[in-house]
Amino acid sequence: MSSAKKLNKSPVRYLFRGLYLCHMMALNYPKIILLSFFLILGLSLVPLPNLKMLLSIEDLIDPDFQTYEELKQLKNDFLDQDEIFILLKPKEPRPLNKQELCALRSWIFDITEYRKDIRAVVSTLGIQWPKETDSKFQVTPILNPDCLRGEKNEEEQLKKSYAQLVTSPWKGSLIGNDGNDVGVLIYPNARSDSSFYGTFNLEVIDELKKSLFDNVLTKHPDLKAHWIGDGIFQYYLKTGYETVPGLNLLISLFVIIFFFFFLGTFKSSFLFLQLVTWISLPVYAGMAIFDHPIDVLSSSLSLMIFVASLEDFIFLSKLS
């Protein structure tokens, strides 16, 4: 059987017939086709402001999921939501001294007292231990330098406090195994309104970084801060998302050079990029209409459309 007969009996013939009809329609009614394309393009711009890019796991889970409410309540009860963990340690292996601890305590007090976007703060300086005497029972902080009397030498007392902390249940969490660092765990409030990135308050991280640098790190340059936690992961995930438009622009520039080098014209690259735009905008508009946000899996959707369109474009260019 010849290849022509095999093609006639293959389902591919319907694809060729459909492409042929679209091609003939474009040639016979160019104004109508062009108007239709621009109409679809214009209508696709209308729902785009409703498109969301989500970072938080609470935003990614479907609210209709059977255990969604239980998970949400559990995370709220244990303050387990978008936490920011700051690990402060000297550049040289030693515990924090009194002046460094007092500067850190003052900064924690400021963000707790004056910032309304902070829900709770837990730190090494807040770890308490019970003390019992014949007449009373009290709970006092283990690491408790006298910051009102800065000239008072408390080196020996701080050594005892660090030694007690590294044998406490908080070893490995709020205090390092060697006692040479302290931790600050911050829980920011969620946004009251949902932004493009969901309910996670991204601005608070930039503000906290600047505040810690201005009030602690500049005064004690021997200290170094390490930012970790779920909130920091989402912060850098957002930073990664922000590089996607630049990546798309770089690929577009590569296409222009690539097409000109192999096809000898800028017209082909213009037509291809126009094709990708016409395909991408209705797809993102549909995601906005059906309330389907951009997440980790769909963040590379534009790149996938780009690659798929490139294959078809080169294939059809060889046929024409």
WOWOJO-V761522 format. One record per residue. N is the residue number from 1. RES is the residue in one letter. BURIAL is 1 if it has 16 or more other ideal C-beta (glycine too) atoms within 10 Angstrom, else 0. Layout:
BEGIN
[[N & RES & BURIAL] [N & RES & BURIAL]]
END
This chain:
BEGIN
[[1 & M & 0] [2 & S & 0] [3 & S & 0] [4 & A & 0] [5 & K & 0] [6 & K & 0] [7 & L & 0] [8 & N & 0] [9 & K & 0] [10 & S & 0] [11 & P & 0] [12 & V & 0] [13 & R & 0] [14 & Y & 0] [15 & L & 0] [16 & F & 0] [17 & R & 0] [18 & G & 0] [19 & L & 0] [20 & Y & 0] [21 & L & 0] [22 & C & 0] [23 & H & 0] [24 & M & 0] [25 & M & 0] [26 & A & 0] [27 & L & 0] [28 & N & 0] [29 & Y & 0] [30 & P & 0] [31 & K & 0] [32 & I & 0] [33 & I & 0] [34 & L & 0] [35 & L & 0] [36 & S & 0] [37 & F & 0] [38 & F & 0] [39 & L & 0] [40 & I & 0] [41 & L & 0] [42 & G & 0] [43 & L & 0] [44 & S & 1] [45 & L & 0] [46 & V & 0] [47 & P & 0] [48 & L & 0] [49 & P & 0] [50 & N & 0] [51 & L & 1] [52 & K & 1] [53 & M & 1] [54 & L & 1] [55 & L & 1] [56 & S & 1] [57 & I & 0] [58 & E & 1] [59 & D & 1] [60 & L & 0] [61 & I & 0] [62 & D & 0] [63 & P & 0] [64 & D & 0] [65 & F & 0] [66 & Q & 0] [67 & T & 0] [68 & Y & 0] [69 & E & 0] [70 & E & 0] [71 & L & 0] [72 & K & 0] [73 & Q & 0] [74 & L & 0] [75 & K & 0] [76 & N & 0] [77 & D & 0] [78 & F & 0] [79 & L & 0] [80 & D & 0] [81 & Q & 1] [82 & D & 1] [83 & E & 1] [84 & I & 1] [85 & F & 1] [86 & I & 1] [87 & L & 1] [88 & L & 1] [89 & K & 1] [90 & P & 1] [91 & K & 0] [92 & E & 0] [93 & P & 0] [94 & R & 0] [95 & P & 1] [96 & L & 1] [97 & N & 1] [98 & K & 1] [99 & Q & 0] [100 & E & 1] [101 & L & 1] [102 & C & 1] [103 & A & 1] [104 & L & 1] [105 & R & 1] [106 & S & 0] [107 & W & 1] [108 & I & 1] [109 & F & 0] [110 & D & 0] [111 & I & 1] [112 & T & 0] [113 & E & 0] [114 & Y & 0] [115 & R & 1] [116 & K & 0] [117 & D & 0] [118 & I & 1] [119 & R & 1] [120 & A & 0] [121 & V & 1] [122 & V & 1] [123 & S & 1] [124 & T & 1] [125 & L & 1] [126 & G & 1] [127 & I & 1] [128 & Q & 0] [129 & W & 0] [130 & P & 0] [131 & K & 0] [132 & E & 0] [133 & T & 0] [134 & D & 0] [135 & S & 0] [136 & K & 0] [137 & F & 0] [138 & Q & 0] [139 & V & 0] [140 & T & 0] [141 & P & 0] [142 & I & 1] [143 & L & 1] [144 & N & 1] [145 & P & 1] [146 & D & 0] [147 & C & 0] [148 & L & 0] [149 & R & 0] [150 & G & 0] [151 & E & 0] [152 & K & 0] [153 & N & 0] [154 & E & 1] [155 & E & 0] [156 & E & 0] [157 & Q & 0] [158 & L & 1] [159 & K & 0] [160 & K & 0] [161 & S & 1] [162 & Y & 1] [163 & A & 0] [164 & Q & 0] [165 & L & 1] [166 & V & 1] [167 & T & 0] [168 & S & 0] [169 & P & 0] [170 & W & 0] [171 & K & 0] [172 & G & 0] [173 & S & 0] [174 & L & 1] [175 & I & 1] [176 & G & 1] [177 & N & 0] [178 & D & 0] [179 & G & 1] [180 & N & 1] [181 & D & 1] [182 & V & 1] [183 & G & 1] [184 & V & 1] [185 & L & 1] [186 & I & 1] [187 & Y & 1] [188 & P & 1] [189 & N & 1] [190 & A & 1] [191 & R & 1] [192 & S & 0] [193 & D & 0] [194 & S & 0] [195 & S & 0] [196 & F & 0] [197 & Y & 1] [198 & G & 1] [199 & T & 1] [200 & F & 1] [201 & N & 1] [202 & L & 1] [203 & E & 0] [204 & V & 1] [205 & I & 1] [206 & D & 0] [207 & E & 0] [208 & L & 1] [209 & K & 1] [210 & K & 0] [211 & S & 0] [212 & L & 1] [213 & F & 0] [214 & D & 0] [215 & N & 1] [216 & V & 1] [217 & L & 1] [218 & T & 0] [219 & K & 0] [220 & H & 1] [221 & P & 0] [222 & D & 0] [223 & L & 1] [224 & K & 0] [225 & A & 0] [226 & H & 0] [227 & W & 1] [228 & I & 0] [229 & G & 1] [230 & D & 1] [231 & G & 1] [232 & I & 1] [233 & F & 0] [234 & Q & 1] [235 & Y & 1] [236 & Y & 0] [237 & L & 1] [238 & K & 1] [239 & T & 0] [240 & G & 0] [241 & Y & 1] [242 & E & 0] [243 & T & 0] [244 & V & 1] [245 & P & 0] [246 & G & 0] [247 & L & 0] [248 & N & 0] [249 & L & 0] [250 & L & 0] [251 & I & 1] [252 & S & 0] [253 & L & 0] [254 & F & 0] [255 & V & 1] [256 & I & 1] [257 & I & 0] [258 & F & 0] [259 & F & 1] [260 & F & 0] [261 & F & 0] [262 & F & 0] [263 & L & 0] [264 & G & 0] [265 & T & 0] [266 & F & 0] [267 & K & 0] [268 & S & 1] [269 & S & 1] [270 & F & 0] [271 & L & 0] [272 & F & 1] [273 & L & 1] [274 & Q & 0] [275 & L & 1] [276 & V & 1] [277 & T & 0] [278 & W & 0] [279 & I & 0] [280 & S & 1] [281 & L & 1] [282 & P & 0] [283 & V & 0] [284 & Y & 1] [285 & A & 1] [286 & G & 0] [287 & M & 1] [288 & A & 1] [289 & I & 0] [290 & F & 0] [291 & D & 0] [292 & H & 0] [293 & P & 1] [294 & I & 1] [295 & D & 1] [296 & V & 0] [297 & L & 0] [298 & S & 1] [299 & S & 0] [300 & S & 0] [301 & L & 0] [302 & S & 1] [303 & L & 0] [304 & M & 0] [305 & I & 1] [306 & F & 1] [307 & V & 0] [308 & A & 0] [309 & S & 1] [310 & L & 1] [311 & E & 0] [312 & D & 0] [313 & F & 1] [314 & I & 0] [315 & F & 0] [316 & L & 0] [317 & S & 0] [318 & K & 0] [319 & L & 0] [320 & S & 0]]
END
